Structures are given as C-alpha cells and as structure tokens.
C-alpha cells in the first residue's frame, strides 16, 4: 500500500462548440481528468469517480489506492472534474464573452454528456463497470444511470440525491447569501477576492456538514484542532479561501439545478427517471446528514428497480461519505464498493 503514489500530471479533453443544456454554446469546452490504474484489454474494468462541490481531483483521490475504497491495481479509475470546479471549464477560466460577469449555467446533463464523450473518444470505453460518487459526484452518478442506463453496470452513490430537495435549496441559499454578502459583490461578480464572504461561507457550511453529535463530542479535537475556532478557521475558512468565488457560485447553481428528470428524456417525471436506472446500485446516505437526509434517500431509492438502500451509521454527518480521517466510515464505503464489484 505504501508503494502506491497518485499520478501528478492531469489530462485535458477539449470539445468544440459544446451546446449546454440551458441554451449557451461554449466555443471550446475543457474537461480536465485524471486516471489511476490501467485499462484492461476489453475495457471492462473502468470506474468513473466524479468530483463533488468545491473539490478537484486531488481533493478526492485519497480513497484510491491498494486497500482503499477503489483499488487501482484491479480497476481503471477516471476522475472527471465537474464543470465549474476551477479546472474544467469554469467562470474563472472561460474566455470572453463568458467569465465572472457572464456565468453560463452548467448542469449535470452537461457534465455527463461531456464525460461520456471523453471516455468513448479517448479510451474507447462504452460501458462502465461502476460509477462511484459522493455528494455532487453522486448526483452525477445517478444522472448517468438514468440518462445512459445501457452504459453503466453498477452505481455506488453516497450522501446524495436524484433531485435537489427544497430543504437542500434553503441550505444553498444560505451559503450563497453568506458569500455574496461580501462588500466586493456587485450583483453579478466580485471586484476583489471576497475574503470576508468566503470566511462567512465556511462557517455556514460547517454547521450543516457535520452533525450535532459530532460537535457535542468535540471530534474536531481528535482531528488535531486545538479548539472549535481553530477548526473553523483552518479547515472550513481555509477550504473556501483557496477557491475562485465565481466558480463556487457556479457550482451552487449546478447543485440547485440537479434533477435527473429535468431533461428531454423524462420531462420532469422523477418516477420515470428513477425507474430507468437499471444498474445494480447501492445508495448510501449518512444517518446524520443534515441536507441529504436518509428519509429523502430511502424514498428515491425505493423507486429504482435494482437498488439497495444502505445507511452509513455515523455521526460524521454529510462527511461520512468522504471520511478521509475516519477509517470506520471508510471501511463501510469500501465494503459497499467490494459488494458491488463482486456481483
């Protein structure tokens, strides 16, 4: 396990004149991706692992490795960076007339169609052994299952949803209000790096991402933080201060628009979209997730014809689905991936 190192040089797939779902066309769309492991001869060992909110591939690759959740000695793992995350096409790197003052809306329909083209045109992959995704990555996994059911064998979706709930939108409205409350916000863009807004955003996020029990037990101290303030400043504030604020806003819009049925295939019929997901699936909410709740997840999973509902019994809230410092929850995720891949 200790001999494995993650690759450092990422790859870029360019698409000319990409027509986005909401009506704009990008003259050149860039999909940045990273690969781990080797594709076998019949291309049957490919796993797609999309990114989550505010994350790039280097932030989520920790669970790839021998003995981890996804094993690159057996599987060829591809992490595509979501549009809007700062690496793939995003407000912070788009050429005029787009940019911070004119941000196109990226949807998961756009993400999965670009990812399908990259897999087919670069690697000749027409069918995936599994899609693994947490949070917004899980949203993309469920979009794949509904939109391309014949191209996905298995789905492992953790702490996520097929359609962003009203309550989840309230959370996102609060995050957006905290960020755009910065004095540099001009209604369409920031005129300077919004340090005050990003710090406020981090503190709002912290109250939702972890559970009440997690704070009650002061588990931030077990993660090496000297105090609650130390944790809020060095983890949550620092996490968002390093990102482009326009990219963070664009990804909030993608999250708010997430709905596997909001497309020409299903016309808003969520039951029909969920019923189209034929991949063998495990859907895993955290018992204490405050915005992707187990109740919402169970209701959606019941409408998928080949899915198992499996709760992560954890007090780590939403981050039980991304337990970089919590091996007990990682073991639960690893078991789910192993169960699916052995089937």
SELO-700868 format. One record per atom (N, C-alpha, C): z, y, x. Coordinates in steps of 0.1 Angstrom, whole numbers, plus 5000, padded with zeros to 4 digits. Last residue first. Layout:
N
ZYX ...
***
This chain:
343
492449154797 491949104784 490449074784 493249274819 493249134819 492649064807 493249534812 492149494822 492149344823 495449554795 494049584790 493049524799 497549494812 497349414800 495949434795 497349694831 497149554835 496849464823 497949914816 496649904822 496349764826 500649844809 499649864799 498249854804 501849844834 501749714826 500749734815 501650104842 500950004850 500749874842 503350224823 501950254823 501150154830 505750114831 505250094817 503750114817 505950214857 505850064855 505350034841 506350484852 505150434858 504850284856 508950474842 507850504833 506450464839 510250414867 510450334855 509250354845 509550614886 508950484887 509150394874 508950924885 509850844877 509250704877 507251114896 508551094903 509451004895 505051104879 504851104894 506151074902 504251024851 505551014858 505451004873 502851104827 502451144840 503651144850 504051044804 502750994806 502151034819 506451184804 506551034806 505150974808 505951444798 505651394812 505951254814 506851484773 505451464775 505151404789 510051314779 509151404771 507651374773 511651154793 510951244801 509951324793 513050954781 513551084778 512751194786 511250674767 511650754778 512150894773 509350434759 510750464756 511350544768 506250464747 506950474760 508350524757 504950244723 505750364726 506350354740 501850154713 502950104722 503750234727 499550014692 500450134693 501650084701 496349894698 497749864698 498549994700 493249864681 494149934690 495549894687 490849834667 491149734678 492249794687 490350024648 490249884644 490749784655 492450294640 491550244650 491550094649 494450374623 493050384618 492050334628 496750364638 496550264627 495150264621 496550584654 496250454660 496050354649 497450794636 496050784641 495650644646 500150724632 499250744621 497750734625 501050724659 501050604651 500150614639 500851004665 500050904672 499950774665 502651124648 501251154647 500451054653 505050994657 504650984643 503151014641 505251074684 504950934681 504450914667 503551384691 504651304686 504251164683 502851594712 502051474708 503051374703 505151764715 503951804708 502951704705 507351634725 507651734715 506351784709 508151304732 507151404734 507251504722 509851084732 510451224731 509451334734 508350854733 509350864722 509851014721 504950914741 506350914746 507250934734 502250694730 503050824730 504350804737 499650524737 501050524742 501650664741 497350284727 497750424726 499250434728 495050064739 496450084738 496750234738 492149894727 492850014731 494349994730 488849794729 490249744729 491149854735 486549994711 487149954724 488549894721 485750114687 485849964688 486449914701 485950374669 486450334682 486650184682 485350434643 484250404652 484650354666 487750504631 487150374628 486050334637 487850774639 488750674644 488350534642 485750864623 485650874638 486650774644 486650824597 485350754602 485250754617 488850984597 489050844594 487750764600 487751244601 488651174611 488751024609 485051404595 485751284589 486551214600 483451604606 484851634603 485651514597 480951474611 481151584602 482551614597 480151274629 481251244619 481451354609 478051364645 478151224642 479151194630 478351644650 477351594640 477451454637 481951704650 480651694657 479651634647 484951644650 484251774648 482951774656 486351414655 485351404644 484651534642 488051454676 486951354678 485951354666 488951754687 488951684674 487751584675 490152044702 489951904703 490051824690 490552314702 489352264695 489152114695 492752344718 492852374704 491652314696 491552264743 492652184737 492752214722 489852484747 489352344746 490352254739 491652694749 490652684738 490052544736 492952614772 493752624760 492752614748 490952654790 491352514787 492252504775 490752934790 489552854786 490052714782 493252994802 492953034788 491752954782 492852894828 493952834819 493652874804 490753054836 490552914835 491552844826 492053294838 490953284828 490653134826 493953254858 494353264844 493253254834 493753004883 493053114877 493353134862 496852894897 495652874889 495053004885 499352924908 498252884917 496952874910 501052974887 500753084895 499553054905 501652724876 500652804869 500252924878 503452614894 502352534889 501252624883 505452804897 504552784908 503352704903 506852774872 506152904876 505152884887 507652504875 506752554864 506052684867 508852474902 507952374895 507052444885 510352694910 509552624920 508652524914 511452804886 510652884895 509752804904 512752594873 511752674866 510852754875 514452494894 513352404888 512352494881 516052714898 515252664909 514152574904 517352714873 516452834877 515552784889 518852484874 517752494864 516852604868 519152394910 519652444897 518452444887 517952254930 519352294932 519952344919 515951964927 516152104925 517652144924 515451694929 515651774941 515751914939 515551534907 514251554913 514251654925 518051554899 517751424906 516351434912 517951804887 518751794899 518351664907 516551744864 515851824874 516651824888 518251624847 517451534856 516651614866 520351694830 520151774842 519251684852 520851594806 521251504817 520951574830 519651794790 521051764789 521651684800 516951764798 517651884802 519151854801 516451514785 516151534799 516951654805 517051574758 517951484766 517751494781 514951734752 516251794752 517251704760 512151674774 512951654762 514251724763 509451884786 510551784788 511451784776 507652064775 507151944783 508151834785 508852284763 508152184755 507852054762 509952434783 510752404771 510152294762 507852484800 508952404805 509852354793 506252674787 505752534789 506952444792 507752904791 507552854778 507152704778 507652924819 508952904813 508752854798 504852964824 505552844829 506852814822 504553204811 503853084806 504552964811 505953374828 506353354814 505753234808 504253354850 505653314851 506253284837 501953464840 501953324844 503353274846 502753734835 502353644824 502353494828 503353824861 504353824850 504053724839 500753794873 501953724878 503053714867 497753794868 498853824859 500153754863 495753964890 496353834888 497653864880 493954204869 494654174881 495254034879 492754234845 492254314856 492954294869 491753964823 492754034831 492154114842 490053994791 490153954805 491354014812 490154094766 489153994769 489253924783 492554234766 491954194753 490854084755 493454284791 492754394784 492054344771 496354234809 495454174799 494854294792 498254334826 496954344831 495954284821 500754284814 500254424813 498754434818 500953974796 500954044809 500254184808 500553834774 501453944773 501554024786 499053614779 498253744776 499253864774 501053424783 500153464794 499553594791 502353424758 503153454770 502253494781 500153344741 500853474739 501653514751 499753084750 498653184752 499253324751 502052964742 501752964757 500753074759 501852994714 503053054722 502753064737 499652844709 499652994706 500753064713 500552594716 499552654724 499452804721 502452554695 502852544709 501852624718 500652554673 501652654674 502252664689 499152334679 498452464680 499552574681 500952134673 500552144687 499852284689 501052174645 502252204653 501852214668 498452084638 498852224635 500052254644 497051874664 497751894652 498052044650 493851784675 495051864678 495751904665 493051444673 492851574667 494051664670 493951234688 492551234684 492051374679 496251294715 495851294701 494351284699 498851174738 497651254735 497351244720 500250984756 500651114752 499551214749 497450794768 498950824768 499150964765 495250534764 495450674761 496950704760 492950324775 494450344777 494650494775 490350134763 490950264764 492450254765 487449934770 488849954769 489250094770 484649964770 485249834767 486749854763 482150184761 483550174765 484150044761 479650204750 479750224764 481150214769 479650194723 479050084729 479050094745 480850434714 481550314713 480950194721 480750734720 479950624727 480650494726 482450864703 481050914704 480150804711 484950724704 484250754691 482750784692 485450704731 485450584723 484750604710 485350974740 484350874745 484350754735 487551074726 486251124723 485151024728 489550934739 489350904725 487950954721 489351054765 489150904763 488850874749 489951314759 488551284763 488351134762 492651284753 491751334743 490251304746 493551204778 493551104767 492651154755 493351444791 492551334796 492451224785 495251594778 493851624775 492951524781 497251304781 497251444775 495751484772 495651074802 496951134798 496651274792 493550794803 493750934802 495050974796 491050564812 492450594812 492650744812 488650354801 488950494803 490450504802 487050064815 488150124808 488050274811 484449984821 485449874819 486749934812 481650134807 482950154814 483850034811 478150134811 479350084803 480550084812 476350234828 476050244814 477250204805 475850364859 476850304851 476550334836 474350464879 473750364871 474750294862 475350684894 475850544897 475150434889 474050914886 474450904899 474750754903 473350874859 472350924868 472750904883 475650774846 474350704845 473450744856 477650954852 477850814855 476550744855 476451204843 476851184857 476951034861 476251154816 475051174824 475351154839 478951134809 478051014806 476851034815 479851384815 480351274822 479451154821 478551534795 478251564809 478751444818 479751424772 478251414774 477851434789 482451494776 482051354777 480551334778 482351784775 482851714787 482351564787 481251844750 480551884762 481051804774 483351744735 481951694733 481151724745 485451904742 485351764748 484051694745 484052224748 484652134740 484651994747 484252564760 483952424763 484652334754 483052864751 484052764747 483452634751 482553114777 482053024767 483152914763 483753434782 484053294785 483453204774 483453704795 482553634786 482653484788 485053794815 484953874803 484053814792 484853584835 486153614828 486053694815 481553454826 482653494836 483853524828 477953504822 479253454818 480353494829 475553604831 476353694822 477753634818 477153544863 476853634851 475653584844 478453214870 477553324873 477353414861 481753094871 480453094864 479753224869 484353064880 483253034889 481853044883 486253124860 486453174873 485353154883 485352974837 485253114837 485353174851 483652684851 484852744846 484652894845 482452374861 482152504856 483352554848 485152224882 483852214874 483652354868 487452374890 486452314900 485152294893 488652494868 488652574881 487752504891 488552374844 489752344852 489752414866 486352404828 487352494826 488552484835 485552054824 485052194823 486252294820 487551824843 487151884830 486552024832 486451624868 487151744865 486651804852 486551274867 485751394865 486651504861 487251014888 487951124881 486951244880 486650684888 486050814889 486850914881 487150374905 487750484896 487050614899 486550054906 485950174910 486350284900 489049814914 488349894904 487750014911 490449684934 489749604924 488749684916 491449884950 490949764957 490249664947 492450074934 491150094939 490649974947 494250044905 494149984918 492749994923 496450234886 494950204888 494750164903 499150244891 498650224877 497250174878 499750064922 500050174913 499350144899 499049864939 500349864933 500649974924 496850074957 497349944955 498849944950 496150364936 496450304949 496850164946 496650644916 495650554921 496050494935 498450834909 498650694903 497550594907 497651064922 498850994927 498950854921 495651214911 495251094918 496451014923 496251454899 496551334891 496151204898 495651654916 496951664910 497251524903 493051624924 494051594934 495451594928 491551694902 491651554905 492751524915 493651944884 492451894891 492651754897 495152074854 495151984866 493751964871 495352214831 495752284843 495652194855 495451914812 495452054812 496052114826 493751644830 494551694820 494651844821 490651454837 491851534841 492551594828 489751094833 489551244831 490851324834 488750834846 490050884845 489951044845 487050534842 486950674841 488350734839 486150254861 487150314853 487050464853 483949974866 484150124866 485250164856 483049724871 484449754874 484749904874 480349654868 481249614857 482749654860 478049664885 478649784879 479649764867 477349444899 476849454885 477449574877 478549504924 477049484922 476549494908 481149754921 480549624924 479149614920 482150044938 481449994926 480849854929 485250084953 483850054954 483350004941 487750364955 487250224955 485750214956 487150664938 488150584946 487750434944 485750994936 485650844934 486650774943 485551294918 485951224929 485951074926 483551584907 484251454905 484651394918 482351854889 482951814901 483751684899 479651964874 480751874872 481151814885 478152264865 478652184877 479852094872 475152384851 476552334849 476952244861 473152644849 473452534859 474952504856 472852784825 471652754833 471952644843 474352684796 474652714810 473452684818 474152814764 473552724774 473952774788 476152814733 475652874746 474952764754 477052654711 475952744710 475452814722 479052464712 479352584704 478252694706 478252264730 478352234715 478452364707 475752384754 477152354749 477252334734 473252264772 473552324760 474852284755 472452314805 473352234796 473652314784 470452374825 470352414811 471152324802 471052104848 470252224844 470252244829 473851994863 473051974851 472352104848 475151844892 474651964885 473751924874 478051714906 476851674898 476451804890 479651684936 479251774926 477951724919 482751544951 481251544948 480951634937 485151594977 484751564964 483251584962 486851455003 485651535000 485151494986 489051275006 489251425006 488051505001 490450974992 489351054998 489551204997 493850865000 492850914990 491650984997 494650565017 494650715017 493550755007 496650285023 495550345015 495750505015 498750175037 497450195044 496450275036 500750125019 500950245028 499650275036 500049885008 500050005000 500050135009 
***
